[in-house]
Amino acid sequence: MAQTACLIEVTARKPGNVHRYADLPGLHLVDFLLSATAIVEPLDQAAATGVGRAVYGAIEATRQVVSTNTNLGIVLLLAPLAAISPDADLAEGIEAVLAATTIDDARLVFRAIRLAQPGGLGGVDDQDVAREPTMPLRAVMDLAAERDLIARQYSSGFREVLGDALPALRQSLDAGSPLETAIVTCYLSVLAQHPDSLIARKYGSATARAVSRRAGELLDAGWPEGDLAQLRLEDFDSWLRQPANRFNPGTTADLVTAALYAAMRDGTIKLPSIQYGSSVLTD
């Protein structure tokens, strides 16, 4: 399911992201396709090896096929979900997995972060990834929860994934939207509610909030309904991709990938019978 979630997410035409019709400087669709294949085995073993080992194994495997950071956020989100017992409820299962994380998990995650070399990470006084952790993984993530949406999922029990992104995806599908349109709707909904951590790290919190406002305006204008819906989406996409901007809501895309994984796990998405869709942005 991890590979499928990654492939569906990256091919959907989400504004500002890499997808099947658009690359970004130094980031190409093929990088994400190779990365999706690389993480399968480590994440499939997450329940047996633990979250930290799964994260490090997935990033190590990714580094063997691509030379840039394509999936650290995705891996950090999918590893705990993949470690949930198959017969457990998602919300209860994720709490059990996160509560069981250890200092060894934190150590392996820190190694994975250093290996992935994410942009704009900066440094902190307590539990900096450049040093060895002295606290269990969930406790370490608690310290970063206010500034990073990925860390916040560890702290909150995946509240934004299971409480915001998954319901938005489900609601759009229930309304009859093709899967690609539902993914874009989910993406816009999450982005409107939660300023993107990657944009905030690179350009500041004010810019991240401005991007969120633009996403909210698109939803308020009626996306995906109406004759102008696609034109407004294209305008938003163009604005994000301007050379002076290049605002990539990458953390938002990571949360959408986790929501897709959860949706396949709970039966919201039943492949291959569901309609993917053929038009979100005009070709």
Secondary structure, 3 states (H helix, E strand, C coil): CHHHHHHHHHHCCCCCCCECCECECCECHHHHHHHHHHCHHHHHCHHHHCHHHHHHHHHHHHHCCCCCCCCHHHHHHHHHHHCCCCCCCHHHHHHHHHHCCCHHHHHHHHHHHHHHCCCCCCCCCCCCCCCCCCCCHHHHHHHHCCCCHHHHHHHHCCHHHHHHHHHHHHHHHHCCCCHHHHHHHHHHHHHHHCCCHHHHHHHCHHHHHHHHHHHHHHHHCCCCCCCCHHHHHHHHHHHHHCCCCCCCCHHHHHHHHHHHHHHHHCCCCCCCCCCCCCCCCCC
